[in-house]
Amino acid sequence: MRLKQSLLGYANVLLLVAVATVLAATVVSFATLDSVSAIYMLPVLIAAVHYGTGPAIMAALLGALLTTLFYPPLFSVKVVRLPQLIDLVTSLVVALVIGQLAGRIRQEMLRARNREREIRQLYQLGGAMAAAGDADTIYGIVADHMKQVLARQVTVFRMSPRGHIEAVRAPTGSAVPEALTAAAGNFGRGVAKGAATPVARVDLGAHGHWLLCRFGAQDRTDAVLAAALGDLGENPAEELVAQTSSILAEGSRSLERLGLSKAVEERNLRQRTDELRDILMESVSHDLRTPVASIMGAASVLAAAPAIASTPELTGLAGAIGGEARRLDLRIQNLLDVTRIRSGALQPRLDTVDAADLINAAMEGAAANLRGRRIERHFAADLPFLRIDPALVEQALINVLDNAAKFGPAVAAIAISASVEAEKLVISIRDQGPGLDAGEREQIFERFYRGERHADIAGGSGLGLAIAKVFVEANGGTIEALSEGPNRGTTMQIALPLAADQPTGDDDE
């Protein structure tokens, strides 16, 4: 691109000199002049101002050569008189000096203009960051400014306090190469080892050359920004690297100065709190399983004892103890599965499952809470097969059904529908309960969340929907709460991935 612009500048100089020559020939044809060298100063000035020193020197040399055509004898390059030679040398020296000076002035003007643009961008960066309310928004603002400077798409990686890295923003429609994620993680963790360079260039082989930019305080990396260099090769212009470094430095200073670094620290604190909460839940759940198993065993022995079996009231009591103990054991197992999935220790066991069988199994699992409720089913014909962990997704559906039965009026129906939308199976469970406002739709999936309106209607720990969300997302699905507002009911919409190969009737046979 730069070579093309440079060649265009030299071509324009040739055109300017040609125009000056036509003008000189016209003037000489109407008036007798001893020298036309002043006319050729115009191309030198124009070339210096618009195209730089090199084209200006070329214009000066061409002007000196063509000036000789207008010394007597006309249209001959021979210089036969001493005054003509002095005039030619003087005009050439003046043209070269003017070209040099004008070229330097142009360079200074361009530098001043670029510096003005950089300062304006930095002010815009600071202003935008002042209005940001969380760390991810700050990363996005800095990435947008980096995108303007480099004219490249920018991928943002967020660093966790433990050194883990995840992509929080990537160009639309493109996957983040694993090699890039690994390189960004190594670059971000290198700060702790003393490698605090703000910018680094890496070669990822088949994935090309990348520019990695560290964003954060002096001794901490909060995020790593990566831009594909593309046709810039491994070594982009130092000017771009310098601009990138200044934007990162100003962004980090603004982060500290505006107090937004506190938002990053609070996010890290929340992450550590969640990690400690997971550890505590897993520890408590393990400790609870032993006494619960003992209760289930004791209830089973009591139910089979002759003295108990002969008394129906005691038999029913022993059965109730065993049933509640089994239900508690299932809840404890769900909590253990949630903590293990969040930590990556437990992976879903994917299997091909009939969607209709899955929904029916979940309704049987929730039969105790659904007893006496009117259920409206709206299933599409020939529901497809899913590729999921049936145990986890079934438990997620049971939790949602229990929640609908718990908060919906006893006389109101619970509607269950299933259909295929955008290559996903969408299961909707609608109740006629107290509904949700805008804030509750986001908070309802948080662990231990209990809304004020909902706490008065039914008890609970606030873990059912949080567990359902973890189980559904672990299987590659999504779950969201939809509501038209308070007292207008709630619809839980679950989208699950379809199996790539749908079994046919012949396969089943």
VOGU-3710 file (C-alpha; in Angstrom, 3 decimals, decimal comma):
1> mrlkqsllgy> 0,000/0,000/0,000  2,768/2,430/0,937  4,767/1,539/-2,212  1,696/2,249/-4,328  1,233/5,660/-2,689  4,930/6,474/-3,179  4,839/5,581/-6,877  1,692/7,643/-7,292  3,484/10,628/-5,751  6,384/10,395/-8,212
11> anvlllvava> 3,941/10,024/-11,120  2,149/13,172/-10,007  5,498/15,007/-9,888  6,057/14,132/-13,548  2,631/15,562/-14,324  3,382/18,766/-12,370  6,695/19,273/-14,161  4,982/18,699/-17,515  2,364/21,347/-16,652  5,134/23,759/-15,618
21> tvlaatvvsf> 6,918/23,102/-18,917  3,764/23,884/-20,910  3,331/27,079/-18,887  6,961/28,079/-19,473  6,674/27,443/-23,216  3,503/29,542/-23,327  5,127/32,438/-21,464  8,261/32,349/-23,644  6,167/32,380/-26,802  4,580/35,690/-25,756
31> atldsvsaiy> 7,514/37,375/-24,027  11,257/37,114/-24,182  12,661/35,886/-20,862  16,255/35,244/-19,886  15,218/32,451/-17,466  12,092/30,486/-16,565  13,613/28,753/-13,514  11,137/30,452/-11,179  8,263/28,628/-12,883  9,837/25,289/-11,985
41> mlpvliaavh> 9,878/26,244/-8,293  6,109/25,668/-8,210  6,293/21,885/-8,808  9,035/21,675/-6,167  6,873/23,384/-3,536  3,739/21,403/-4,398  5,651/18,105/-4,415  7,321/18,865/-1,059  4,059/19,814/0,640  1,956/16,934/-0,687
51> ygtgpaimaa> 4,371/14,063/-1,378  7,526/14,606/0,689  11,223/15,306/0,239  11,995/12,600/-2,343  9,458/13,754/-4,945  10,500/17,390/-4,299  14,149/16,603/-5,120  13,019/14,820/-8,259  10,983/17,902/-9,257  14,026/20,162/-8,648
61> llgallttlf> 16,319/18,034/-10,835  13,767/17,757/-13,625  13,107/21,498/-13,418  16,817/22,285/-13,721  17,104/19,996/-16,743  14,073/21,456/-18,498  15,102/25,051/-17,712  18,008/24,618/-20,138  15,484/24,190/-22,964  14,511/27,842/-22,648
71> ypplfsvkvv> 18,015/29,371/-22,772  19,058/30,657/-26,188  19,201/28,714/-28,425  15,678/27,637/-27,474  14,792/23,971/-27,000  18,421/22,914/-26,648  19,937/21,545/-23,459  23,294/23,192/-24,166  24,317/25,975/-21,779  26,764/28,224/-23,681
81> rlpqlidlvt> 26,867/31,400/-21,569  28,271/31,902/-18,064  25,205/33,869/-16,757  22,995/31,006/-17,854  25,207/28,497/-16,025  25,151/30,619/-12,856  21,368/30,991/-13,092  20,953/27,247/-13,612  23,152/26,275/-10,629  21,569/28,891/-8,386
91> slvvalvigq> 18,038/27,881/-9,265  18,912/24,204/-8,711  20,405/24,891/-5,275  17,423/27,067/-4,303  14,989/24,386/-5,506  16,803/21,669/-3,561  16,878/23,766/-0,385  13,204/24,691/-0,748  12,321/21,038/-1,343  14,274/19,921/1,728
101> lagrirqeml> 12,763/22,602/3,978  9,222/22,086/2,718  9,620/18,320/3,080  10,751/18,703/6,701  7,874/21,049/7,431  5,502/18,470/5,948  6,967/15,719/8,139  6,587/17,855/11,229  3,031/18,698/10,219  2,212/14,997/9,782
111> rarnrereir> 3,783/14,151/13,126  1,811/16,920/14,807  -1,376/15,722/13,139  -0,750/12,116/14,158  0,068/13,197/17,687  -3,113/15,248/17,814  -5,102/12,242/16,638  -3,432/10,018/19,234  -4,145/12,513/22,030  -7,757/12,797/20,899
121> qlyqlggama> -8,068/9,011/20,887  -6,553/8,827/24,368  -8,988/11,445/25,641  -11,848/9,503/24,093  -10,474/6,348/25,712  -10,377/7,985/29,127  -13,871/9,410/28,730  -15,320/6,098/27,602  -13,637/4,236/30,449  -14,979/6,747/32,953
131> aagdadtiyg> -18,506/5,684/31,969  -17,711/1,941/32,113  -19,215/-0,025/34,973  -17,341/-3,342/34,879  -14,011/-4,798/33,856  -15,255/-6,553/30,703  -16,608/-3,243/29,386  -13,193/-1,666/29,958  -11,492/-4,440/27,996  -13,952/-3,909/25,140
141> ivadhmkqvl> -13,264/-0,152/25,052  -9,502/-0,667/24,877  -9,985/-3,356/22,210  -12,049/-0,949/20,083  -9,279/1,670/20,238  -6,700/-0,985/19,367  -8,872/-1,986/16,411  -8,840/1,618/15,132  -5,067/1,925/15,440  -4,150/-1,418/13,867
151> arqvtvfrms> -7,096/-1,685/11,454  -7,340/-5,301/12,611  -9,884/-7,360/14,557  -8,873/-7,757/18,205  -9,464/-10,785/20,457  -9,660/-10,145/24,209  -8,489/-12,744/26,746  -9,237/-12,353/30,457  -6,754/-13,601/33,051  -7,995/-15,131/36,305
161> prghieavra> -6,148/-14,699/39,639  -4,862/-18,274/39,290  -3,377/-17,630/35,868  -6,167/-19,276/33,841  -7,192/-17,534/30,630  -10,431/-17,368/28,676  -11,525/-15,509/25,548  -14,246/-12,983/26,425  -14,422/-11,253/23,052  -13,563/-12,598/19,600
171> ptgsavpeal> -14,284/-11,484/16,016  -17,771/-12,520/14,932  -17,894/-15,794/13,043  -14,320/-16,893/13,774  -13,026/-19,436/16,267  -10,123/-18,623/18,565  -7,148/-20,930/17,769  -5,976/-23,000/20,746  -2,387/-22,016/19,932  -3,343/-18,344/20,297
181> taaagnfgrg> -5,027/-18,991/23,658  -1,922/-20,810/24,900  0,408/-18,047/23,641  -1,745/-15,334/25,253  -1,777/-17,258/28,550  2,002/-17,672/28,541  2,449/-13,992/27,697  0,095/-12,886/30,492  1,681/-15,181/33,082  5,161/-14,000/32,072
191> vakgaatpva> 4,581/-10,720/33,931  4,884/-12,525/37,242  8,314/-13,737/36,117  9,530/-10,243/35,322  8,659/-10,123/31,598  6,534/-6,977/31,815  6,800/-5,903/28,174  3,486/-4,391/27,061  3,650/-5,687/23,473  5,080/-8,858/21,933
201> rvdlgahghw> 5,041/-10,355/18,453  4,616/-14,122/18,075  4,621/-16,531/15,150  1,964/-19,254/15,442  2,927/-21,093/12,269  -0,162/-21,946/10,258  -2,155/-19,387/12,252  0,144/-16,534/11,158  1,784/-13,699/13,061  0,054/-12,074/16,028
211> llcrfgaqdr> 0,576/-8,984/18,140  -0,039/-9,668/21,855  -0,710/-6,707/24,151  -0,694/-6,867/27,941  -3,310/-4,822/29,766  -3,140/-4,234/33,500  -1,040/-2,841/36,332  2,744/-3,015/36,469  2,860/-6,330/38,349  -0,445/-7,842/37,204
221> tdavlaaalg> -2,048/-8,832/33,934  -5,810/-8,355/33,844  -6,275/-9,081/30,148  -4,333/-9,885/26,972  -5,363/-8,401/23,619  -4,374/-10,212/20,427  -4,455/-8,827/16,871  -3,642/-10,767/13,690  -0,904/-8,908/11,814  -1,830/-10,355/8,426
231> dlgenpaeel> -0,080/-8,530/5,585  1,992/-6,527/8,077  4,111/-9,639/8,580  6,057/-10,409/11,725  7,445/-6,887/12,089  4,789/-4,178/11,796  5,801/-0,539/11,675  7,342/0,627/14,926  4,931/3,554/14,809  1,983/1,170/15,185
241> vaqtssilae> 3,676/-0,639/18,052  4,382/2,681/19,777  0,757/3,822/19,355  -0,461/0,501/20,707  1,823/0,773/23,726  0,657/4,316/24,473  -3,023/3,277/24,326  -2,369/0,358/26,677  -0,380/2,541/29,072  -3,020/5,264/29,094
251> gsrslerlgl> -5,744/2,667/29,567  -3,927/1,176/32,552  -3,309/4,606/34,080  -6,939/5,579/33,542  -7,999/2,314/35,153  -6,012/3,144/38,268  -6,786/6,877/38,289  -10,549/6,461/37,885  -10,700/3,732/40,506  -11,954/1,186/37,989
261> skaveernlr> -9,181/-1,204/38,941  -11,313/-1,787/42,019  -13,915/-3,347/39,735  -11,303/-5,852/38,553  -10,313/-6,617/42,130  -13,953/-7,077/43,109  -14,472/-9,454/40,185  -11,414/-11,427/41,248  -12,719/-11,456/44,830  -16,065/-12,777/43,612
271> qrtdelrdil> -14,250/-15,490/41,685  -12,262/-16,482/44,763  -15,465/-16,402/46,842  -17,184/-18,714/44,356  -14,209/-21,057/44,420  -14,217/-21,159/48,237  -17,989/-21,676/48,207  -17,592/-24,621/45,829  -14,910/-26,127/48,048  -17,102/-25,669/51,140
281> mesvshdlrt> -20,166/-27,144/49,441  -18,212/-30,145/48,218  -16,693/-30,722/51,656  -20,025/-30,417/53,479  -21,758/-32,615/50,905  -19,155/-35,350/51,359  -19,563/-35,181/55,137  -23,357/-35,382/54,849  -23,432/-38,443/52,631  -22,254/-40,825/55,372
291> pvasimgaas> -24,989/-40,019/57,933  -27,621/-39,919/55,175  -26,548/-43,387/54,017  -26,821/-44,585/57,605  -30,346/-43,135/57,883  -31,421/-44,850/54,654  -30,009/-48,171/55,877  -31,623/-47,832/59,299  -34,993/-46,940/57,735  -34,784/-50,001/55,498
301> vlaaapaias> -34,012/-52,282/58,470  -36,797/-50,759/60,530  -39,330/-51,198/57,733  -38,441/-54,922/57,496  -38,468/-55,590/61,288  -41,412/-57,837/62,327  -42,477/-55,564/65,181  -42,638/-52,567/62,819  -44,135/-54,428/59,860  -47,097/-55,512/61,998
311> tpeltglaga> -47,972/-51,885/62,724  -49,096/-49,943/59,590  -48,438/-46,529/61,172  -44,825/-47,425/61,997  -44,312/-49,030/58,581  -45,479/-45,832/56,889  -43,218/-43,754/59,137  -40,170/-45,897/58,331  -40,980/-45,648/54,614  -41,323/-41,868/54,859
321> iggearrldl> -37,944/-41,620/56,621  -36,327/-43,723/53,910  -37,953/-41,718/51,116  -36,922/-38,352/52,525  -33,395/-39,646/53,137  -33,147/-40,803/49,519  -34,413/-37,407/48,345  -31,798/-35,673/50,502  -29,103/-37,991/49,152  -30,100/-37,030/45,598
331> riqnlldvtr> -29,863/-33,320/46,473  -26,411/-33,846/47,961  -25,296/-35,730/44,839  -26,560/-32,862/42,661  -24,528/-30,375/44,705  -21,426/-32,528/44,308  -22,006/-32,755/40,551  -22,383/-28,958/40,309  -19,084/-28,260/42,082  -17,269/-30,902/40,031
341> irsgalqprl> -18,642/-29,590/36,734  -17,674/-26,006/37,647  -14,145/-27,134/38,499  -13,859/-29,290/35,364  -13,476/-32,521/37,339  -16,738/-33,981/35,997  -17,576/-34,166/32,302  -21,047/-35,061/30,980  -21,420/-38,613/29,687  -23,019/-37,901/26,338
351> dtvdaadlin> -25,486/-40,337/24,864  -28,155/-40,309/22,157  -31,516/-39,876/23,890  -35,101/-39,737/22,671  -36,448/-36,299/23,608  -39,941/-37,614/24,381  -38,523/-40,285/26,706  -36,410/-37,675/28,462  -39,369/-35,357/29,146  -41,594/-38,232/30,309
361> aamegaaanl> -38,859/-39,482/32,659  -38,493/-36,002/34,141  -42,254/-35,769/34,708  -42,186/-39,128/36,487  -39,281/-37,892/38,630  -41,287/-34,815/39,602  -44,550/-36,750/40,019  -44,656/-36,217/43,792  -44,728/-32,416/43,414  -46,939/-32,525/40,317
371> rgrrierhfa> -49,592/-34,695/41,953  -52,998/-33,071/41,606  -51,729/-30,518/39,065  -53,261/-30,133/35,632  -50,563/-30,635/32,987  -51,005/-29,330/29,450  -48,697/-30,978/26,913  -47,897/-29,453/23,550  -45,309/-31,679/21,870  -44,392/-31,487/18,197
381> adlpflridp> -44,787/-34,674/16,211  -41,711/-36,895/15,912  -39,486/-35,201/18,480  -35,812/-35,669/17,543  -33,014/-37,419/19,391  -30,608/-35,429/21,580  -26,891/-35,762/22,287  -26,706/-35,128/26,017  -26,045/-36,665/29,434  -29,567/-37,941/30,204
391> alveqalinv> -29,064/-38,050/33,995  -27,970/-34,409/34,259  -30,586/-32,996/31,880  -33,377/-35,078/33,423  -32,483/-33,698/36,861  -32,444/-30,155/35,436  -35,986/-30,681/34,046  -37,130/-32,125/37,381  -35,832/-29,039/39,191  -37,669/-26,733/36,780
401> ldnaakfgpa> -40,897/-28,743/37,079  -40,628/-28,726/40,889  -40,126/-24,975/40,776  -43,212/-24,494/38,568  -45,328/-26,649/40,905  -43,989/-24,878/43,991  -44,753/-21,317/42,868  -47,783/-21,812/40,628  -51,331/-21,785/42,074  -52,727/-25,246/42,813
411> vaaiaisasv> -55,708/-24,714/40,512  -53,637/-23,371/37,598  -52,241/-25,557/34,835  -48,577/-26,109/34,056  -47,929/-26,045/30,298  -45,082/-28,120/28,833  -44,169/-27,740/25,155  -41,355/-29,089/22,999  -40,402/-28,215/19,431  -37,345/-27,825/17,196
421> eaeklvisir> -36,114/-24,261/16,619  -32,848/-23,261/14,915  -31,421/-26,807/15,133  -32,129/-26,990/18,873  -34,842/-28,731/20,839  -36,621/-26,037/22,838  -38,519/-27,220/25,932  -40,769/-24,594/27,533  -42,330/-25,014/30,991  -44,843/-22,299/31,854
431> dqgpgldage> -46,494/-21,685/35,203  -49,100/-19,166/36,344  -47,094/-18,019/39,360  -45,897/-14,611/40,605  -43,777/-13,920/37,513  -40,501/-12,005/37,348  -39,379/-8,438/36,872  -36,349/-7,446/34,755  -33,842/-7,759/37,608  -35,168/-11,103/38,833
441> reqiferfyr> -34,817/-12,675/35,380  -31,031/-12,300/35,706  -30,726/-13,185/39,398  -33,039/-16,182/39,515  -30,256/-18,559/38,417  -27,807/-17,393/41,089  -27,113/-19,805/43,922  -29,102/-19,182/47,127  -31,073/-16,347/45,507  -34,492/-15,897/47,049
451> gerhadiagg> -36,695/-13,084/45,798  -38,751/-11,245/48,402  -42,049/-11,986/46,653  -41,153/-15,638/46,073  -39,917/-16,330/49,617  -43,419/-15,630/50,951  -44,984/-18,170/48,587  -42,785/-21,237/49,097  -39,679/-22,296/50,970  -36,490/-23,705/49,550
461> sglglaiakv> -32,739/-23,211/49,439  -32,548/-21,254/46,171  -30,373/-23,938/44,550  -32,799/-25,725/42,221  -32,554/-23,391/39,217  -28,835/-22,773/39,807  -28,253/-26,533/39,568  -30,471/-26,752/36,471  -28,477/-23,985/34,763  -25,131/-25,689/35,442
471> fveanggtie> -26,415/-29,073/34,229  -27,982/-27,673/31,033  -24,973/-25,535/30,096  -22,605/-28,449/30,768  -24,462/-30,300/27,994  -24,070/-27,443/25,529  -27,563/-26,071/26,068  -29,043/-22,838/27,374  -31,748/-21,966/29,870  -33,490/-18,642/30,312
481> alsegpnrgt> -36,415/-17,284/32,261  -39,120/-15,395/30,359  -41,862/-13,370/31,998  -44,155/-10,546/31,012  -43,839/-9,056/34,485  -44,933/-9,605/38,107  -48,043/-11,756/38,623  -48,071/-12,802/34,963  -46,399/-16,193/35,186  -42,965/-17,470/34,194
491> tmqialplaa> -41,731/-19,568/31,281  -38,498/-21,535/31,636  -37,103/-22,119/28,152  -34,442/-24,804/27,748  -32,613/-25,296/24,432  -30,723/-28,587/23,968  -28,427/-29,759/21,128  -29,716/-32,326/18,670  -27,875/-35,523/17,838  -25,843/-35,203/14,636
501> dqptgddde> -27,179/-38,513/13,282  -30,872/-39,015/13,939  -31,718/-42,749/14,286  -34,305/-44,010/11,820  -37,058/-46,533/12,295  -34,792/-49,216/10,799  -32,095/-48,391/13,373  -34,571/-48,788/16,241  -35,794/-52,083/14,833
//
